[in-house]
Every structure is written in C-alpha cells, then in structure tokens.
C-alpha cells in the first residue's frame, strides 16, 4: 500500500499568506516633503500635522521622528 502525500493544500495556504504579507508591505507610502528653502525630505508614511504646535511630524527614511514648521513646507507629494 502506497502513501501519497498531498502538498497542494499546504502550498496554497503558504501562497495566500505570502500574497497577504506582500500586500501589507505595500501599504506604507513614502512622501516627499519640499521645503520653502529647497530641501527635499523623505517621509516613511504620511506626515501628520500637530495642531497644538503647528509642526508637521513624520518619520524619516532612517526611522527617526522629525518635525518641521508647517510654514516651512512648500509641498508634500506621495511617491
């Protein structure tokens, strides 16, 4: 009597898991912040305005929290 191992179902589950992980990785957008003095800053995720301070807060590409005055921002573009 032969025993047949079916790999189809477990393989399908791993493919679905992999696709979900790839999809989640793409959810974080990168933004380019252009300042009034010509600097171009990269934000990992959407920058947020702190209403109390008037500062734009964001996490840079190296994972550091940064702040810049809203008045110093010329434009923000999603990459």
N, C-alpha and C positions, 0 to 999 in steps of 0.2 A: 504494500500500500504506500502510495506516494503522498507526501505532504506538500502542498503548494502554498507558498507564502504570497499573499496579495499585498503589493506595495502601493497600489493605486490610491486607496483611500488616505493612508497617512501622507502620501506625497501631495495629494490635493489639499489637505489641511495645511501643509507647510507652504505651499504656493500661495494660498489665501493669506496666511499670516505674513508672508514676505511682502505681498502686494499692499497689505494694510500698513506695514511699517514704512514702506517706501512712500505711500500716500501721506502718512503723518509727517514724515521728514520734509515734505514739500510745503507744509502749511506755514512754516515760518518764512515771512517775507523779509527781504532786505530793502532798506530805504537809503536813498542818497539825500543828505541834507546839504544844501548850498547856502553858505552864509553871505551876509552883505559885503564882507571883505574878501570874498572869492574862495574861501576854503570849501572843500568837499569832504564831508564826514559820512561814514558808512554806519548805518544802524542795523543791528540784528533784531528785527521785529519792528513793529510800528511805534514811532516815538509818541509820547504822551505829554499833554500839557498839564502842568501842576497849576491849578487855578489860584492857589494861595500865593505862590511865588512868581508866577508868570514865566517860569522856566520850562523849556522843552527838555524832557528827560528821556534818555534812550540808553540802550546797551550797545557798546561799540563792537566791532568785529573780533576784538580780543576778550570780550566778556566783561569789560569794565563798565560800570554805570557812569554816565556822563550827563551834564546839564549845560544848557546854553540858553541865554535870554531869548525869549520869543522875538524880540525886536531885532535880533541879530540874524534871524533866519529869513533868507530870501525866498527859498522854495524847498519843498520836500517831494521827492519822486519815488514811487515804488519801483523797484528794479525787477 
